[in-house]
Amino acid sequence: RLFFSRFNPLVLAVKMSRGVKQTRDKLDAIANNHSQFSFNLNSQPTHMERQETYSFVYSNNIIGREDDTEKIVSMLLGSDVTRHVSFLSIVGIGGLGKTTLAQLVYNHPVVKKEFPLRLWISVADVHQKDLDV
């Protein structure tokens, strides 16, 4: 009875190998009919240009960044800062809101008061290879 159980490792391996073979057969059929699906086999990777950013942010549309904004502002202006802060990096994968967070800090009333002369610079991906980060 145990041999024919669906939890038998041998039975599971046979089922898995059948599933893998069926998947490979389907992929092979698609590859053989690539012209039917308008696939371009000699395509180059697509490079999308990033949109230029601006310092303006409509903060009423931003939710959940208050704590992060306050932490960064306190890092820049806090009384416990023992050394001069030259720059602060905000890193992460695309779409997390790094630019929005930078905009919120840039436009924060305390930052505006402490730094009356400010400059926003947008660096496009095209020039990123020239940057020494």
A tleap script that builds the chain and sets N, CA, C and O, in Angstrom:
source leaprc.protein.ff14SB
mol = sequence {
  NARG LEU PHE PHE SER ARG PHE ASN PRO LEU
  VAL LEU ALA VAL LYS MET SER ARG GLY VAL
  LYS GLN THR ARG ASP LYS LEU ASP ALA ILE
  ALA ASN ASN HIE SER GLN PHE SER PHE ASN
  LEU ASN SER GLN PRO THR HIE MET GLU ARG
  GLN GLU THR TYR SER PHE VAL TYR SER ASN
  ASN ILE ILE GLY ARG GLU ASP ASP THR GLU
  LYS ILE VAL SER MET LEU LEU GLY SER ASP
  VAL THR ARG HIE VAL SER PHE LEU SER ILE
  VAL GLY ILE GLY GLY LEU GLY LYS THR THR
  LEU ALA GLN LEU VAL TYR ASN HIE PRO VAL
  VAL LYS LYS GLU PHE PRO LEU ARG LEU TRP
  ILE SER VAL ALA ASP VAL HIE GLN LYS ASP
  LEU ASP CVAL
}
set mol.1.N position { 0.821 -1.196 0.000 }
set mol.1.CA position { 0.000 0.000 0.000 }
set mol.1.C position { 0.862 1.256 0.000 }
set mol.1.O position { 0.541 2.231 -0.679 }
set mol.2.N position { 1.942 1.235 0.751 }
set mol.2.CA position { 2.798 2.415 0.837 }
set mol.2.C position { 3.461 2.727 -0.504 }
set mol.2.O position { 3.701 3.892 -0.821 }
set mol.3.N position { 3.761 1.677 -1.302 }
set mol.3.CA position { 4.431 1.894 -2.579 }
set mol.3.C position { 3.571 2.718 -3.529 }
set mol.3.O position { 4.092 3.565 -4.255 }
set mol.4.N position { 2.261 2.480 -3.534 }
set mol.4.CA position { 1.372 3.184 -4.450 }
set mol.4.C position { 0.802 4.470 -3.851 }
set mol.4.O position { -0.039 5.127 -4.465 }
set mol.5.N position { 1.252 4.817 -2.677 }
set mol.5.CA position { 0.806 6.051 -2.045 }
set mol.5.C position { 1.306 7.249 -2.846 }
set mol.5.O position { 2.383 7.197 -3.440 }
set mol.6.N position { 0.537 8.310 -2.861 }
set mol.6.CA position { 0.960 9.493 -3.614 }
set mol.6.C position { 2.106 10.223 -2.925 }
set mol.6.O position { 2.679 11.148 -3.501 }
set mol.7.N position { 2.449 9.826 -1.708 }
set mol.7.CA position { 3.559 10.438 -0.988 }
set mol.7.C position { 4.857 9.650 -1.142 }
set mol.7.O position { 5.880 10.022 -0.566 }
set mol.8.N position { 4.821 8.584 -1.901 }
set mol.8.CA position { 6.010 7.789 -2.167 }
set mol.8.C position { 6.966 8.639 -3.007 }
set mol.8.O position { 6.562 9.167 -4.043 }
set mol.9.N position { 8.222 8.780 -2.582 }
set mol.9.CA position { 9.173 9.617 -3.330 }
set mol.9.C position { 9.346 9.189 -4.780 }
set mol.9.O position { 9.537 10.035 -5.654 }
set mol.10.N position { 9.281 7.896 -5.047 }
set mol.10.CA position { 9.433 7.415 -6.415 }
set mol.10.C position { 8.252 7.858 -7.280 }
set mol.10.O position { 8.435 8.283 -8.421 }
set mol.11.N position { 7.048 7.757 -6.732 }
set mol.11.CA position { 5.851 8.179 -7.464 }
set mol.11.C position { 5.896 9.687 -7.702 }
set mol.11.O position { 5.565 10.158 -8.790 }
set mol.12.N position { 6.305 10.439 -6.687 }
set mol.12.CA position { 6.415 11.893 -6.838 }
set mol.12.C position { 7.440 12.259 -7.916 }
set mol.12.O position { 7.211 13.171 -8.710 }
set mol.13.N position { 8.550 11.555 -7.939 }
set mol.13.CA position { 9.586 11.836 -8.937 }
set mol.13.C position { 9.077 11.562 -10.347 }
set mol.13.O position { 9.358 12.330 -11.267 }
set mol.14.N position { 8.332 10.476 -10.523 }
set mol.14.CA position { 7.784 10.145 -11.841 }
set mol.14.C position { 6.796 11.223 -12.282 }
set mol.14.O position { 6.820 11.654 -13.434 }
set mol.15.N position { 5.927 11.658 -11.368 }
set mol.15.CA position { 4.955 12.702 -11.696 }
set mol.15.C position { 5.658 14.013 -12.046 }
set mol.15.O position { 5.272 14.699 -12.992 }
set mol.16.N position { 6.682 14.352 -11.283 }
set mol.16.CA position { 7.423 15.587 -11.551 }
set mol.16.C position { 8.113 15.524 -12.904 }
set mol.16.O position { 8.089 16.495 -13.660 }
set mol.17.N position { 8.725 14.390 -13.214 }
set mol.17.CA position { 9.433 14.286 -14.493 }
set mol.17.C position { 8.455 14.370 -15.660 }
set mol.17.O position { 8.783 14.949 -16.696 }
set mol.18.N position { 7.271 13.807 -15.510 }
set mol.18.CA position { 6.250 13.934 -16.561 }
set mol.18.C position { 5.837 15.394 -16.735 }
set mol.18.O position { 5.694 15.876 -17.859 }
set mol.19.N position { 5.649 16.087 -15.624 }
set mol.19.CA position { 5.265 17.499 -15.686 }
set mol.19.C position { 6.339 18.350 -16.343 }
set mol.19.O position { 6.034 19.237 -17.141 }
set mol.20.N position { 7.596 18.079 -16.009 }
set mol.20.CA position { 8.707 18.823 -16.608 }
set mol.20.C position { 8.773 18.543 -18.102 }
set mol.20.O position { 8.983 19.458 -18.898 }
set mol.21.N position { 8.596 17.282 -18.488 }
set mol.21.CA position { 8.633 16.929 -19.914 }
set mol.21.C position { 7.499 17.620 -20.665 }
set mol.21.O position { 7.717 18.126 -21.765 }
set mol.22.N position { 6.310 17.652 -20.103 }
set mol.22.CA position { 5.185 18.323 -20.760 }
set mol.22.C position { 5.463 19.823 -20.917 }
set mol.22.O position { 5.163 20.411 -21.957 }
set mol.23.N position { 6.029 20.424 -19.894 }
set mol.23.CA position { 6.356 21.851 -19.962 }
set mol.23.C position { 7.417 22.107 -21.023 }
set mol.23.O position { 7.308 23.061 -21.794 }
set mol.24.N position { 8.442 21.262 -21.067 }
set mol.24.CA position { 9.487 21.412 -22.087 }
set mol.24.C position { 8.914 21.243 -23.488 }
set mol.24.O position { 9.287 21.975 -24.404 }
set mol.25.N position { 8.012 20.285 -23.659 }
set mol.25.CA position { 7.390 20.081 -24.970 }
set mol.25.C position { 6.596 21.316 -25.397 }
set mol.25.O position { 6.640 21.712 -26.562 }
set mol.26.N position { 5.878 21.917 -24.462 }
set mol.26.CA position { 5.104 23.126 -24.778 }
set mol.26.C position { 6.028 24.282 -25.147 }
set mol.26.O position { 5.763 25.015 -26.100 }
set mol.27.N position { 7.112 24.443 -24.390 }
set mol.27.CA position { 8.067 25.514 -24.689 }
set mol.27.C position { 8.755 25.285 -26.029 }
set mol.27.O position { 8.987 26.233 -26.779 }
set mol.28.N position { 9.079 24.038 -26.330 }
set mol.28.CA position { 9.689 23.724 -27.631 }
set mol.28.C position { 8.726 24.050 -28.768 }
set mol.28.O position { 9.142 24.569 -29.804 }
set mol.29.N position { 7.447 23.749 -28.580 }
set mol.29.CA position { 6.456 24.050 -29.617 }
set mol.29.C position { 6.349 25.555 -29.840 }
set mol.29.O position { 6.234 26.009 -30.978 }
set mol.30.N position { 6.386 26.321 -28.767 }
set mol.30.CA position { 6.340 27.785 -28.893 }
set mol.30.C position { 7.587 28.288 -29.602 }
set mol.30.O position { 7.502 29.150 -30.477 }
set mol.31.N position { 8.743 27.756 -29.228 }
set mol.31.CA position { 9.996 28.189 -29.859 }
set mol.31.C position { 10.007 27.845 -31.346 }
set mol.31.O position { 10.512 28.621 -32.157 }
set mol.32.N position { 9.457 26.695 -31.704 }
set mol.32.CA position { 9.419 26.297 -33.112 }
set mol.32.C position { 8.456 27.156 -33.926 }
set mol.32.O position { 8.615 27.285 -35.140 }
set mol.33.N position { 7.479 27.731 -33.281 }
set mol.33.CA position { 6.492 28.561 -33.972 }
set mol.33.C position { 6.672 30.037 -33.623 }
set mol.33.O position { 5.693 30.779 -33.549 }
set mol.34.N position { 7.909 30.464 -33.410 }
set mol.34.CA position { 8.158 31.833 -32.945 }
set mol.34.C position { 7.640 32.895 -33.907 }
set mol.34.O position { 7.228 33.970 -33.472 }
set mol.35.N position { 7.652 32.613 -35.191 }
set mol.35.CA position { 7.168 33.620 -36.146 }
set mol.35.C position { 5.666 33.848 -35.990 }
set mol.35.O position { 5.169 34.946 -36.241 }
set mol.36.N position { 4.959 32.823 -35.583 }
set mol.36.CA position { 3.516 32.950 -35.366 }
set mol.36.C position { 3.221 33.939 -34.236 }
set mol.36.O position { 2.179 34.595 -34.235 }
set mol.37.N position { 4.145 34.042 -33.276 }
set mol.37.CA position { 3.948 34.907 -32.124 }
set mol.37.C position { 4.716 36.218 -32.237 }
set mol.37.O position { 4.752 36.991 -31.280 }
set mol.38.N position { 5.322 36.482 -33.375 }
set mol.38.CA position { 6.092 37.706 -33.631 }
set mol.38.C position { 7.264 37.862 -32.669 }
set mol.38.O position { 7.583 38.976 -32.253 }
set mol.39.N position { 7.900 36.762 -32.318 }
set mol.39.CA position { 9.099 36.840 -31.486 }
set mol.39.C position { 10.272 37.243 -32.356 }
set mol.39.O position { 10.389 36.794 -33.496 }
set mol.40.N position { 11.132 38.079 -31.828 }
set mol.40.CA position { 12.349 38.463 -32.526 }
set mol.40.C position { 13.514 37.803 -31.797 }
set mol.40.O position { 13.847 38.178 -30.673 }
set mol.41.N position { 14.123 36.827 -32.439 }
set mol.41.CA position { 15.181 36.070 -31.774 }
set mol.41.C position { 16.480 36.846 -31.652 }
set mol.41.O position { 17.327 36.484 -30.835 }
set mol.42.N position { 16.666 37.895 -32.431 }
set mol.42.CA position { 17.895 38.678 -32.400 }
set mol.42.C position { 17.688 40.028 -31.732 }
set mol.42.O position { 18.345 41.005 -32.093 }
set mol.43.N position { 16.808 40.091 -30.791 }
set mol.43.CA position { 16.493 41.380 -30.174 }
set mol.43.C position { 17.565 41.791 -29.174 }
set mol.43.O position { 18.228 40.953 -28.562 }
set mol.44.N position { 17.714 43.083 -29.026 }
set mol.44.CA position { 18.627 43.666 -28.053 }
set mol.44.C position { 17.826 44.039 -26.812 }
set mol.44.O position { 16.626 44.296 -26.909 }
set mol.45.N position { 18.463 44.071 -25.659 }
set mol.45.CA position { 17.737 44.487 -24.455 }
set mol.45.C position { 17.179 45.895 -24.622 }
set mol.45.O position { 17.826 46.771 -25.196 }
set mol.46.N position { 15.996 46.091 -24.121 }
set mol.46.CA position { 15.351 47.395 -24.213 }
set mol.46.C position { 15.852 48.285 -23.091 }
set mol.46.O position { 15.864 47.888 -21.926 }
set mol.47.N position { 16.262 49.486 -23.450 }
set mol.47.CA position { 16.700 50.449 -22.442 }
set mol.47.C position { 15.684 51.579 -22.404 }
set mol.47.O position { 15.477 52.285 -23.390 }
set mol.48.N position { 15.066 51.731 -21.265 }
set mol.48.CA position { 14.086 52.801 -21.113 }
set mol.48.C position { 14.747 53.983 -20.423 }
set mol.48.O position { 15.430 53.825 -19.411 }
set mol.49.N position { 14.536 55.158 -20.977 }
set mol.49.CA position { 15.080 56.352 -20.350 }
set mol.49.C position { 14.209 56.744 -19.175 }
set mol.49.O position { 12.982 56.670 -19.226 }
set mol.50.N position { 14.875 57.157 -18.123 }
set mol.50.CA position { 14.145 57.623 -16.950 }
set mol.50.C position { 13.612 59.015 -17.198 }
set mol.50.O position { 14.230 59.833 -17.880 }
set mol.51.N position { 12.471 59.255 -16.637 }
set mol.51.CA position { 11.864 60.570 -16.752 }
set mol.51.C position { 12.607 61.536 -15.829 }
set mol.51.O position { 12.974 61.182 -14.709 }
set mol.52.N position { 12.819 62.740 -16.305 }
set mol.52.CA position { 13.486 63.751 -15.495 }
set mol.52.C position { 12.624 64.070 -14.280 }
set mol.52.O position { 11.399 64.134 -14.380 }
set mol.53.N position { 13.263 64.268 -13.140 }
set mol.53.CA position { 12.520 64.571 -11.919 }
set mol.53.C position { 12.650 66.047 -11.570 }
set mol.53.O position { 13.565 66.736 -12.020 }
set mol.54.N position { 11.726 66.501 -10.770 }
set mol.54.CA position { 11.699 67.891 -10.330 }
set mol.54.C position { 11.571 67.915 -8.818 }
set mol.54.O position { 11.196 66.915 -8.204 }
set mol.55.N position { 11.879 69.047 -8.222 }
set mol.55.CA position { 11.839 69.137 -6.767 }
set mol.55.C position { 10.422 69.213 -6.220 }
set mol.55.O position { 10.196 68.924 -5.045 }
set mol.56.N position { 9.470 69.597 -7.053 }
set mol.56.CA position { 8.098 69.747 -6.570 }
set mol.56.C position { 7.462 68.387 -6.321 }
set mol.56.O position { 7.613 67.460 -7.117 }
set mol.57.N position { 6.759 68.285 -5.222 }
set mol.57.CA position { 5.979 67.085 -4.926 }
set mol.57.C position { 4.669 67.536 -4.286 }
set mol.57.O position { 4.656 68.410 -3.420 }
set mol.58.N position { 3.588 66.937 -4.716 }
set mol.58.CA position { 2.283 67.242 -4.139 }
set mol.58.C position { 2.093 66.309 -2.951 }
set mol.58.O position { 1.628 65.180 -3.108 }
set mol.59.N position { 2.450 66.779 -1.774 }
set mol.59.CA position { 2.530 65.920 -0.591 }
set mol.59.C position { 1.179 65.366 -0.143 }
set mol.59.O position { 1.142 64.396 0.614 }
set mol.60.N position { 0.072 65.954 -0.589 }
set mol.60.CA position { -1.238 65.410 -0.213 }
set mol.60.C position { -1.477 64.034 -0.829 }
set mol.60.O position { -2.305 63.269 -0.335 }
set mol.61.N position { -0.758 63.719 -1.898 }
set mol.61.CA position { -0.915 62.418 -2.551 }
set mol.61.C position { 0.018 61.354 -1.977 }
set mol.61.O position { -0.056 60.193 -2.379 }
set mol.62.N position { 0.887 61.728 -1.053 }
set mol.62.CA position { 1.875 60.803 -0.504 }
set mol.62.C position { 1.377 60.278 0.835 }
set mol.62.O position { 0.969 61.044 1.708 }
set mol.63.N position { 1.418 58.967 0.979 }
set mol.63.CA position { 0.942 58.333 2.211 }
set mol.63.C position { 2.073 57.510 2.815 }
set mol.63.O position { 2.744 56.756 2.110 }
set mol.64.N position { 2.282 57.653 4.112 }
set mol.64.CA position { 3.190 56.777 4.839 }
set mol.64.C position { 4.661 57.121 4.770 }
set mol.64.O position { 5.494 56.258 5.048 }
set mol.65.N position { 5.012 58.325 4.417 }
set mol.65.CA position { 6.425 58.708 4.356 }
set mol.65.C position { 6.802 59.721 5.429 }
set mol.65.O position { 7.921 60.234 5.433 }
set mol.66.N position { 5.886 60.008 6.329 }
set mol.66.CA position { 6.140 61.025 7.348 }
set mol.66.C position { 7.314 60.647 8.245 }
set mol.66.O position { 8.195 61.469 8.498 }
set mol.67.N position { 7.329 59.401 8.727 }
set mol.67.CA position { 8.397 58.969 9.631 }
set mol.67.C position { 9.759 59.002 8.944 }
set mol.67.O position { 10.742 59.471 9.518 }
set mol.68.N position { 9.806 58.500 7.708 }
set mol.68.CA position { 11.073 58.497 6.973 }
set mol.68.C position { 11.565 59.921 6.727 }
set mol.68.O position { 12.754 60.214 6.861 }
set mol.69.N position { 10.634 60.798 6.366 }
set mol.69.CA position { 10.999 62.196 6.112 }
set mol.69.C position { 11.568 62.834 7.372 }
set mol.69.O position { 12.605 63.495 7.324 }
set mol.70.N position { 10.899 62.639 8.484 }
set mol.70.CA position { 11.355 63.237 9.751 }
set mol.70.C position { 12.706 62.668 10.178 }
set mol.70.O position { 13.542 63.398 10.709 }
set mol.71.N position { 12.926 61.378 9.954 }
set mol.71.CA position { 14.217 60.773 10.311 }
set mol.71.C position { 15.350 61.402 9.504 }
set mol.71.O position { 16.414 61.707 10.043 }
set mol.72.N position { 15.111 61.590 8.221 }
set mol.72.CA position { 16.164 62.168 7.378 }
set mol.72.C position { 16.403 63.628 7.737 }
set mol.72.O position { 17.550 64.072 7.798 }
set mol.73.N position { 15.332 64.375 7.976 }
set mol.73.CA position { 15.487 65.782 8.369 }
set mol.73.C position { 16.256 65.870 9.683 }
set mol.73.O position { 17.125 66.728 9.836 }
set mol.74.N position { 15.946 64.994 10.625 }
set mol.74.CA position { 16.670 65.029 11.901 }
set mol.74.C position { 18.125 64.608 11.726 }
set mol.74.O position { 18.997 65.085 12.452 }
set mol.75.N position { 18.396 63.718 10.770 }
set mol.75.CA position { 19.789 63.353 10.491 }
set mol.75.C position { 20.553 64.545 9.924 }
set mol.75.O position { 21.726 64.749 10.238 }
set mol.76.N position { 19.884 65.323 9.095 }
set mol.76.CA position { 20.535 66.473 8.472 }
set mol.76.C position { 20.696 67.648 9.430 }
set mol.76.O position { 21.696 68.364 9.384 }
set mol.77.N position { 19.704 67.841 10.299 }
set mol.77.CA position { 19.670 69.057 11.109 }
set mol.77.C position { 19.694 68.816 12.610 }
set mol.77.O position { 19.719 69.771 13.387 }
set mol.78.N position { 19.687 67.575 13.023 }
set mol.78.CA position { 19.584 67.273 14.446 }
set mol.78.C position { 20.747 67.804 15.256 }
set mol.78.O position { 21.858 67.960 14.748 }
set mol.79.N position { 20.477 68.083 16.531 }
set mol.79.CA position { 21.515 68.611 17.416 }
set mol.79.C position { 22.536 67.546 17.792 }
set mol.79.O position { 23.621 67.876 18.272 }
set mol.80.N position { 22.207 66.278 17.582 }
set mol.80.CA position { 23.136 65.205 17.922 }
set mol.80.C position { 24.105 64.888 16.784 }
set mol.80.O position { 24.894 63.948 16.879 }
set mol.81.N position { 24.043 65.668 15.719 }
set mol.81.CA position { 24.973 65.464 14.605 }
set mol.81.C position { 26.349 65.936 15.056 }
set mol.81.O position { 26.549 67.116 15.343 }
set mol.82.N position { 27.291 65.008 15.115 }
set mol.82.CA position { 28.629 65.354 15.602 }
set mol.82.C position { 29.558 65.779 14.481 }
set mol.82.O position { 30.567 66.445 14.716 }
set mol.83.N position { 29.212 65.392 13.262 }
set mol.83.CA position { 30.054 65.762 12.129 }
set mol.83.C position { 29.196 66.404 11.058 }
set mol.83.O position { 27.976 66.241 11.029 }
set mol.84.N position { 29.853 67.129 10.191 }
set mol.84.CA position { 29.173 67.771 9.073 }
set mol.84.C position { 28.675 66.701 8.102 }
set mol.84.O position { 29.448 65.839 7.682 }
set mol.85.N position { 27.391 66.750 7.744 }
set mol.85.CA position { 26.826 65.795 6.797 }
set mol.85.C position { 26.980 66.370 5.396 }
set mol.85.O position { 26.329 67.357 5.057 }
set mol.86.N position { 27.838 65.759 4.579 }
set mol.86.CA position { 28.069 66.239 3.219 }
set mol.86.C position { 26.980 65.771 2.273 }
set mol.86.O position { 26.516 66.530 1.422 }
set mol.87.N position { 26.578 64.529 2.421 }
set mol.87.CA position { 25.518 63.986 1.576 }
set mol.87.C position { 24.868 62.819 2.297 }
set mol.87.O position { 25.403 62.278 3.264 }
set mol.88.N position { 23.722 62.458 1.806 }
set mol.88.CA position { 22.963 61.357 2.382 }
set mol.88.C position { 22.427 60.522 1.233 }
set mol.88.O position { 21.786 61.059 0.329 }
set mol.89.N position { 22.674 59.236 1.248 }
set mol.89.CA position { 22.219 58.358 0.165 }
set mol.89.C position { 20.891 57.717 0.521 }
set mol.89.O position { 20.681 57.272 1.649 }
set mol.90.N position { 20.006 57.677 -0.450 }
set mol.90.CA position { 18.745 56.947 -0.327 }
set mol.90.C position { 18.794 55.882 -1.408 }
set mol.90.O position { 18.762 56.200 -2.596 }
set mol.91.N position { 18.869 54.632 -1.009 }
set mol.91.CA position { 19.054 53.551 -1.972 }
set mol.91.C position { 17.919 52.535 -1.871 }
set mol.91.O position { 17.271 52.407 -0.832 }
set mol.92.N position { 17.695 51.823 -2.961 }
set mol.92.CA position { 16.678 50.781 -2.993 }
set mol.92.C position { 16.302 50.471 -4.423 }
set mol.92.O position { 16.722 51.159 -5.354 }
set mol.93.N position { 15.508 49.431 -4.590 }
set mol.93.CA position { 15.083 49.048 -5.930 }
set mol.93.C position { 14.094 50.074 -6.475 }
set mol.93.O position { 13.497 50.844 -5.722 }
set mol.94.N position { 13.934 50.069 -7.775 }
set mol.94.CA position { 13.041 51.015 -8.423 }
set mol.94.C position { 11.605 50.888 -7.947 }
set mol.94.O position { 11.104 49.785 -7.730 }
set mol.95.N position { 10.955 52.019 -7.790 }
set mol.95.CA position { 9.543 52.025 -7.438 }
set mol.95.C position { 9.240 52.096 -5.961 }
set mol.95.O position { 8.073 52.086 -5.571 }
set mol.96.N position { 10.267 52.167 -5.124 }
set mol.96.CA position { 10.033 52.229 -3.682 }
set mol.96.C position { 9.672 53.624 -3.194 }
set mol.96.O position { 9.109 53.775 -2.110 }
set mol.97.N position { 9.989 54.640 -3.982 }
set mol.97.CA position { 9.678 56.005 -3.584 }
set mol.97.C position { 10.880 56.790 -3.103 }
set mol.97.O position { 10.739 57.717 -2.306 }
set mol.98.N position { 12.067 56.428 -3.581 }
set mol.98.CA position { 13.282 57.143 -3.171 }
set mol.98.C position { 13.235 58.602 -3.609 }
set mol.98.O position { 13.552 59.497 -2.825 }
set mol.99.N position { 12.844 58.842 -4.850 }
set mol.99.CA position { 12.779 60.215 -5.355 }
set mol.99.C position { 11.719 61.005 -4.601 }
set mol.99.O position { 11.938 62.164 -4.248 }
set mol.100.N position { 10.588 60.391 -4.358 }
set mol.100.CA position { 9.520 61.071 -3.618 }
set mol.100.C position { 9.983 61.431 -2.219 }
set mol.100.O position { 9.693 62.524 -1.731 }
set mol.101.N position { 10.697 60.528 -1.571 }
set mol.101.CA position { 11.220 60.808 -0.235 }
set mol.101.C position { 12.209 61.971 -0.282 }
set mol.101.O position { 12.179 62.849 0.581 }
set mol.102.N position { 13.076 61.977 -1.279 }
set mol.102.CA position { 14.027 63.085 -1.426 }
set mol.102.C position { 13.284 64.400 -1.664 }
set mol.102.O position { 13.683 65.440 -1.140 }
set mol.103.N position { 12.211 64.358 -2.446 }
set mol.103.CA position { 11.413 65.561 -2.697 }
set mol.103.C position { 10.754 66.055 -1.412 }
set mol.103.O position { 10.707 67.258 -1.153 }
set mol.104.N position { 10.250 65.126 -0.615 }
set mol.104.CA position { 9.615 65.513 0.650 }
set mol.104.C position { 10.622 66.174 1.587 }
set mol.104.O position { 10.306 67.172 2.235 }
set mol.105.N position { 11.823 65.626 1.660 }
set mol.105.CA position { 12.864 66.220 2.508 }
set mol.105.C position { 13.265 67.582 1.956 }
set mol.105.O position { 13.390 68.547 2.710 }
set mol.106.N position { 13.462 67.663 0.664 }
set mol.106.CA position { 13.870 68.907 0.007 }
set mol.106.C position { 12.868 70.033 0.270 }
set mol.106.O position { 13.259 71.186 0.455 }
set mol.107.N position { 11.584 69.696 0.287 }
set mol.107.CA position { 10.526 70.695 0.466 }
set mol.107.C position { 10.039 70.818 1.907 }
set mol.107.O position { 9.083 71.546 2.175 }
set mol.108.N position { 10.677 70.123 2.825 }
set mol.108.CA position { 10.283 70.190 4.233 }
set mol.108.C position { 10.496 71.623 4.740 }
set mol.108.O position { 11.530 72.226 4.453 }
set mol.109.N position { 9.533 72.175 5.488 }
set mol.109.CA position { 9.648 73.570 5.951 }
set mol.109.C position { 10.922 73.860 6.743 }
set mol.109.O position { 11.512 74.930 6.590 }
set mol.110.N position { 11.348 72.931 7.579 }
set mol.110.CA position { 12.558 73.151 8.376 }
set mol.110.C position { 13.790 73.172 7.475 }
set mol.110.O position { 14.702 73.972 7.684 }
set mol.111.N position { 13.816 72.302 6.482 }
set mol.111.CA position { 14.942 72.273 5.543 }
set mol.111.C position { 14.973 73.567 4.740 }
set mol.111.O position { 16.040 74.136 4.512 }
set mol.112.N position { 13.806 74.030 4.314 }
set mol.112.CA position { 13.739 75.298 3.572 }
set mol.112.C position { 14.258 76.455 4.416 }
set mol.112.O position { 14.936 77.350 3.909 }
set mol.113.N position { 13.936 76.431 5.705 }
set mol.113.CA position { 14.371 77.508 6.601 }
set mol.113.C position { 15.883 77.457 6.820 }
set mol.113.O position { 16.554 78.489 6.788 }
set mol.114.N position { 16.412 76.265 7.039 }
set mol.114.CA position { 17.844 76.118 7.323 }
set mol.114.C position { 18.710 76.263 6.074 }
set mol.114.O position { 19.866 76.678 6.155 }
set mol.115.N position { 18.145 75.920 4.931 }
set mol.115.CA position { 18.883 76.002 3.668 }
set mol.115.C position { 18.098 76.863 2.682 }
set mol.115.O position { 17.425 76.332 1.799 }
set mol.116.N position { 18.176 78.176 2.824 }
set mol.116.CA position { 17.391 79.043 1.939 }
set mol.116.C position { 17.830 78.944 0.473 }
set mol.116.O position { 17.040 79.211 -0.433 }
set mol.117.N position { 19.063 78.569 0.246 }
set mol.117.CA position { 19.564 78.403 -1.111 }
set mol.117.C position { 19.732 76.903 -1.366 }
set mol.117.O position { 20.643 76.272 -0.830 }
set mol.118.N position { 18.855 76.349 -2.180 }
set mol.118.CA position { 18.862 74.911 -2.453 }
set mol.118.C position { 18.853 74.692 -3.956 }
set mol.118.O position { 18.445 75.570 -4.715 }
set mol.119.N position { 19.305 73.515 -4.387 }
set mol.119.CA position { 19.351 73.186 -5.805 }
set mol.119.C position { 18.955 71.732 -5.994 }
set mol.119.O position { 19.479 70.847 -5.318 }
set mol.120.N position { 18.025 71.484 -6.918 }
set mol.120.CA position { 17.598 70.124 -7.253 }
set mol.120.C position { 18.237 69.752 -8.581 }
set mol.120.O position { 18.113 70.487 -9.561 }
set mol.121.N position { 18.916 68.622 -8.619 }
set mol.121.CA position { 19.561 68.163 -9.846 }
set mol.121.C position { 18.997 66.796 -10.199 }
set mol.121.O position { 18.937 65.899 -9.358 }
set mol.122.N position { 18.586 66.648 -11.444 }
set mol.122.CA position { 18.102 65.369 -11.948 }
set mol.122.C position { 19.169 64.788 -12.858 }
set mol.122.O position { 19.577 65.430 -13.826 }
set mol.123.N position { 19.623 63.575 -12.556 }
set mol.123.CA position { 20.656 62.925 -13.354 }
set mol.123.C position { 20.001 61.771 -14.101 }
set mol.123.O position { 19.472 60.848 -13.481 }
set mol.124.N position { 20.035 61.818 -15.424 }
set mol.124.CA position { 19.423 60.779 -16.245 }
set mol.124.C position { 20.325 59.557 -16.309 }
set mol.124.O position { 21.529 59.653 -16.072 }
set mol.125.N position { 19.737 58.400 -16.631 }
set mol.125.CA position { 20.491 57.152 -16.750 }
set mol.125.C position { 21.562 57.219 -17.829 }
set mol.125.O position { 22.591 56.552 -17.723 }
set mol.126.N position { 21.330 58.012 -18.858 }
set mol.126.CA position { 22.278 58.102 -19.967 }
set mol.126.C position { 23.648 58.520 -19.458 }
set mol.126.O position { 24.667 58.034 -19.947 }
set mol.127.N position { 23.678 59.412 -18.486 }
set mol.127.CA position { 24.938 59.919 -17.961 }
set mol.127.C position { 25.431 59.127 -16.761 }
set mol.127.O position { 26.516 59.394 -16.244 }
set mol.128.N position { 24.650 58.164 -16.319 }
set mol.128.CA position { 24.999 57.446 -15.103 }
set mol.128.C position { 26.319 56.691 -15.240 }
set mol.128.O position { 27.045 56.531 -14.259 }
set mol.129.N position { 26.633 56.230 -16.440 }
set mol.129.CA position { 27.891 55.509 -16.616 }
set mol.129.C position { 29.090 56.427 -16.386 }
set mol.129.O position { 30.192 55.956 -16.103 }
set mol.130.N position { 28.872 57.744 -16.509 }
set mol.130.CA position { 29.950 58.697 -16.298 }
set mol.130.C position { 30.088 59.114 -14.840 }
set mol.130.O position { 31.038 59.807 -14.477 }
set mol.131.N position { 29.143 58.693 -14.005 }
set mol.131.CA position { 29.188 59.093 -12.606 }
set mol.131.C position { 30.121 58.186 -11.820 }
set mol.131.O position { 30.195 56.984 -12.077 }
set mol.132.N position { 30.815 58.753 -10.886 }
set mol.132.CA position { 31.649 57.985 -9.972 }
set mol.132.C position { 30.936 57.994 -8.632 }
set mol.132.O position { 31.115 58.909 -7.828 }
set mol.133.N position { 30.124 56.965 -8.396 }
set mol.133.CA position { 29.284 56.937 -7.199 }
set mol.133.C position { 29.952 56.112 -6.127 }
set mol.133.O position { 29.406 55.962 -5.034 }
savepdb mol mol.pdb
quit
